């Protein structure tokens, strides 16, 4: 808008220039008149760039000095050069435009600095504020109209996400408990071993993301046993070499089952590695030390402990002290020494809390734990 006003005024003054006619005095007088309006600097140049007229409004000598300090780049064509500045609390527009003679040739150049008066600035400001107010009003009205819809959609989305998470967790629990019941009369083994593992993980400061993977792995650690026959799975006494080989296939089978679900992949590190031993003599990969995933090392301690103190089809339960002694003898062999030491410190309390608890109470404790780490 300011550029248009500047060009209109510059064009009006340039109209008084008659190419080929020397009327310097007349142009000087016109320049004085225009300086009383909006122009504060007026200059005329010959086609070769030599200055032939200069007029500066009082008080704007510094502005004119700035123009003189920089060399002019006169355009060879009909292009107009312009720039704006905010000087002495005023908006100024600098323009440089070519002048043509009657034959269309180059007659010279006009240079001017246009000052925007206070009233025009106020009008521009009011127009901008009005446009801004309209934008804000429309935005506010749109927000008011859409807010209930967005809130409703957001609530539905959150509910769908909760339902999906709940369904995945229930699938994980049901699948894990179904497999666990093949080893015992109930699925409480999965409940207990998950709680033991979580208590140990909390004691060593496991982060929430790993904790979620640990819980999933604890539920599904023996999911591959679904493919092992009852004859071998529930056999009393020692397995033969061939039966042991078949029994160990539950690990790769469990990994294969998990591969069918992206969500269940969280459980993989426990399912695949909970039979590895710290000294590297475990299976299926013979991993040793910290090459075994941390969650698998944590879970192994909890799983073996619960197996020792629980009744199985092939054994009677050991007492707490006997079980702890047996695990201590495997320190650095079967179990991570640091993790086993941490479990030894908390074992009396967690054993008293978990071991003799009925299935309903265990499930309630487990549901609360899952809620705290997955929601």
C-alpha positions in Angstrom: 0.0 0.0 0.0 2.8 2.4 0.9 4.7 1.5 -2.3 1.6 2.3 -4.4 1.2 5.7 -2.7 4.9 6.4 -3.2 4.9 5.5 -6.8 1.8 7.6 -7.5 3.4 10.6 -6.0 6.7 10.0 -7.7 4.9 9.5 -11.0 3.0 12.8 -10.5 6.3 14.7 -10.0 8.0 12.9 -12.9 5.2 14.0 -15.2 6.6 17.6 -14.9 9.9 16.5 -16.4 10.1 17.3 -20.2 13.0 15.4 -21.8 15.2 17.6 -23.8 14.0 20.9 -22.2 16.1 22.7 -19.7 13.6 23.9 -17.1 15.6 23.4 -13.9 14.1 26.4 -12.1 10.5 25.1 -12.7 11.4 21.6 -11.5 13.1 23.1 -8.4 9.9 24.9 -7.6 7.8 21.8 -8.1 10.2 19.9 -5.9 9.7 22.4 -3.1 5.9 22.0 -3.5 6.1 18.2 -3.3 8.4 18.4 -0.2 5.5 20.0 1.6 3.3 17.0 0.9 4.8 13.5 1.3 8.2 13.5 -0.4 11.2 14.3 1.8 13.9 13.7 -0.8 13.7 14.3 -4.5 16.5 13.7 -7.0 16.8 13.7 -10.8 19.5 12.0 -12.8 20.6 12.1 -16.4 20.7 8.8 -18.3 24.4 8.5 -17.5 23.7 8.7 -13.8 24.8 12.3 -13.2 22.6 14.2 -10.7 20.9 17.2 -12.0 18.4 18.1 -9.2 18.4 17.6 -5.5 15.8 18.8 -3.0 15.6 17.7 0.7 12.9 18.6 3.3 14.2 20.2 6.4 15.1 17.7 9.1 15.7 14.8 6.7 19.3 15.7 5.7 20.5 12.5 7.4 18.2 10.4 5.3 19.5 12.0 2.1 23.1 11.5 3.4 22.4 7.8 3.7 21.3 7.6 0.1 24.4 9.4 -1.1 26.6 7.0 0.9 25.7 4.1 -1.3 26.3 3.7 -5.0 23.1 3.6 -7.1 22.3 0.6 -9.3 20.4 2.2 -12.1 18.3 -0.4 -13.9 18.8 -0.8 -17.6 15.2 -1.7 -18.3 11.9 -0.3 -17.0 12.1 -2.0 -13.5 11.5 0.0 -10.4 13.7 -0.4 -7.4 12.3 0.3 -3.9 12.9 -0.4 -0.2 11.3 0.7 3.1 12.6 1.8 6.4 11.5 3.1 9.8 13.5 6.2 10.5 12.8 9.0 13.0 9.5 7.4 14.1 8.4 7.5 10.5 7.7 4.9 7.8 9.7 5.9 4.7 9.6 4.4 1.2 12.6 4.8 -1.1 11.9 4.5 -4.8 14.1 4.7 -7.9 12.4 4.6 -11.3 13.5 5.2 -14.9 12.1 8.1 -17.0 11.4 7.7 -20.7 11.4 10.3 -23.6 8.7 10.6 -26.3 10.5 8.0 -28.4 10.7 5.4 -25.6 14.4 6.0 -24.9 16.0 6.6 -21.5 15.5 10.2 -20.4 16.9 9.8 -16.9 16.0 8.6 -13.5 13.8 9.8 -10.6 14.7 9.1 -7.0 12.5 9.9 -4.1 11.8 9.2 -0.5 8.2 9.1 0.4 7.1 9.8 4.0 3.9 8.2 5.3 1.8 10.7 7.3 0.4 10.0 10.7 -3.2 9.8 9.5 -2.3 7.2 6.8 -0.3 5.1 9.3 -3.2 5.2 11.8 -5.5 4.1 9.0 -3.2 1.2 8.0 -2.8 0.2 11.7 -6.6 0.3 12.1 -7.1 -1.8 9.0 -4.5 -4.4 10.3 -6.1 -4.5 13.7 -9.5 -4.9 12.2 -8.3 -7.7 10.0 -6.6 -9.3 13.0 -9.7 -8.9 15.1 -11.8 -10.6 12.4 -9.3 -13.5 12.2 -9.4 -13.9 15.9 -13.2 -13.8 16.0 -13.5 -16.3 13.2 -11.0 -18.6 14.8 -12.8 -18.3 18.2 -16.1 -19.0 16.6 -14.7 -22.0 14.8 -13.1 -23.3 17.9 -16.3 -22.9 19.9 -18.2 -24.7 17.2 -15.7 -27.5 16.8 -14.6 -27.9 20.5 -17.4 -30.3 21.5 -16.9 -32.4 18.4 -13.1 -32.6 19.0 -13.5 -33.4 22.7 -16.1 -36.1 21.8 -13.8 -37.7 19.2 -10.8 -37.5 21.5 -12.7 -39.3 24.3 -13.8 -42.0 21.9 -10.2 -42.4 20.6 -8.9 -42.7 24.1 -11.6 -45.2 25.0 -10.8 -47.2 21.8 -7.1 -47.2 22.8 -7.9 -48.3 26.3 -10.1 -51.1 25.0 -7.4 -52.2 22.6 -4.8 -52.2 25.3 -7.1 -54.1 27.7 -7.8 -56.7 25.0 -4.1 -57.2 24.3 -3.4 -57.6 28.0 -6.3 -60.0 28.5 -5.1 -62.0 25.6 -1.6 -62.1 27.1 -3.0 -63.2 30.5 -5.3 -65.8 29.2 -2.8 -67.3 26.9 -0.1 -67.4 29.6 -2.5 -68.8 32.2 -3.8 -71.5 29.8 -0.2 -72.8 29.2 0.6 -72.5 33.0 -2.4 -74.7 33.9 -0.8 -77.6 31.9 2.0 -77.7 34.5 -0.4 -77.2 37.6 -4.0 -77.1 38.6 -4.3 -73.3 38.2 -2.6 -70.4 36.4 -1.3 -69.0 39.7 2.3 -69.8 38.7 2.2 -67.1 36.1 0.7 -64.6 38.6 3.3 -65.4 41.3 6.3 -65.5 39.0 5.3 -62.1 37.4 5.0 -60.5 40.8 8.3 -61.9 41.9 10.0 -60.7 38.7 8.4 -57.2 39.1 9.5 -56.9 42.7 13.1 -57.7 41.8 13.0 -55.4 38.8 11.7 -52.5 41.0 14.5 -53.3 43.5 17.1 -52.8 40.8 15.4 -49.7 39.3 14.2 -51.1 36.0 12.6 -48.4 33.8 9.0 -48.4 32.8 9.5 -49.5 29.2 11.6 -52.5 30.2 9.1 -53.2 33.0 6.3 -53.6 30.5 8.4 -56.0 28.4 9.2 -58.0 31.5 5.6 -58.3 32.5 4.6 -59.5 29.0 7.5 -61.9 29.0 6.6 -63.3 32.5 3.0 -64.0 31.4 4.1 -65.7 28.2 7.5 -67.2 29.1 6.4 -70.9 28.5 3.9 -70.2 25.7 5.8 -72.6 23.5 4.9 -75.5 25.9 1.5 -75.5 24.1 3.3 -77.6 21.5 4.8 -80.1 23.9 2.8 -83.3 24.5 1.4 -84.0 28.0 3.3 -87.3 28.1 6.6 -85.4 28.2 5.4 -82.2 29.9 3.8 -83.9 32.9 6.2 -86.9 33.1 7.3 -87.7 36.7 11.0 -88.2 37.1 13.9 -87.4 34.8 13.4 -87.0 31.0 15.4 -89.0 28.6 17.9 -87.4 26.3 15.3 -87.4 23.5 12.6 -86.1 25.8 14.8 -83.3 26.9 15.5 -82.3 23.3 11.8 -82.2 22.6 11.1 -80.3 25.8 13.6 -77.6 24.8 11.8 -77.0 21.5 9.2 -75.0 23.5 11.6 -72.0 23.3 11.8 -71.6 19.5 8.1 -72.6 19.3 7.3 -69.8 21.7 9.3 -67.3 19.7 7.4 -68.5 16.5 4.0 -68.0 18.3 5.0 -64.5 19.4 6.0 -63.6 15.8 2.3 -63.8 14.8 1.6 -60.6 16.9 3.5 -57.4 16.8 2.3 -56.4 20.3 3.4 -59.7 21.8 6.9 -59.1 20.5 7.5 -57.2 23.8 7.7 -60.6 25.5 10.3 -62.1 23.2 13.5 -61.4 25.1 12.1 -63.3 28.1 10.5 -66.1 26.1 13.7 -66.7 24.1 16.3 -66.3 26.8 14.9 -67.4 30.2 16.7 -70.8 29.9 20.1 -69.2 29.3 22.6 -69.5 32.1 24.9 -66.9 33.3 28.0 -69.2 32.7 26.9 -69.8 29.1 25.8 -73.4 29.5 22.1 -72.7 29.0 19.9 -73.0 25.8 19.0 -72.3 23.1 21.9 -70.0 22.2 24.4 -70.5 24.9 24.5 -66.8 25.8 26.6 -65.8 28.9 26.8 -62.9 31.3 25.4 -59.6 30.2 24.9 -60.9 26.7 21.7 -62.4 28.1 19.0 -59.7 28.1 18.5 -58.0 31.5 14.8 -58.9 31.6 15.6 -62.6 31.0 18.2 -62.6 33.8 15.7 -61.0 36.2 12.9 -63.4 35.2 15.1 -66.5 35.4 15.7 -65.9 39.1 12.0 -65.4 39.8 11.0 -68.4 37.7 13.4 -70.8 39.3 12.5 -69.6 42.8 8.8 -70.1 42.3 9.4 -73.5 40.7 11.4 -74.6 43.8 8.9 -73.5 46.4 5.8 -74.8 44.4 4.3 -78.3 43.9 4.7 -79.8 40.5 3.5 -83.1 39.1 7.0 -84.3 39.3 8.1 -82.8 42.7 7.1 -81.6 46.1 7.7 -78.0 47.1 11.0 -77.0 48.8 11.0 -74.8 51.9 12.0 -71.2 51.6 15.5 -71.6 53.2 16.2 -74.7 51.1 15.2 -72.9 47.9 17.3 -69.9 48.7 20.3 -72.2 49.5 19.9 -73.9 46.2 19.8 -70.6 44.3 22.8 -69.3 46.3 24.9 -72.3 45.1 24.1 -71.3 41.5 25.3 -67.7 42.0 27.5 -66.8 39.0 26.6 -70.1 37.3 22.9 -70.1 36.6 22.2 -66.6 37.9 23.5 -63.1 37.6 25.4 -62.5 40.9 24.3 -58.9 41.3 20.6 -59.6 40.6 20.6 -62.7 42.8 22.1 -60.6 45.7 19.3 -58.1 45.2 16.7 -60.8 45.2 18.2 -62.4 48.4 17.6 -59.1 50.2 13.9 -58.8 49.2 13.1 -62.5 49.1 11.7 -63.0 52.7 9.3 -60.1 52.3 8.1 -60.9 48.8 7.8 -64.7 49.6 5.6 -63.8 52.6 3.5 -61.5 50.5 3.1 -63.7 47.4 3.6 -67.4 48.0 0.6 -68.4 50.2 -1.8 -65.8 48.7 -5.0 -67.2 47.1 -5.6 -66.9 43.3 -8.2 -64.1 43.6 -5.9 -61.8 45.7 -3.0 -62.6 43.4 -5.0 -61.6 40.3 -6.1 -58.4 42.0 -2.5 -57.5 42.8 -1.5 -58.3 39.3 -4.3 -56.3 37.7 -3.2 -53.3 39.8 0.4 -53.8 38.8 -0.5 -54.0 35.1 -2.7 -50.9 35.4 0.2 -48.9 36.9 2.7 -49.8 34.2 0.6 -50.1 31.0 -2.0 -47.3 31.4 
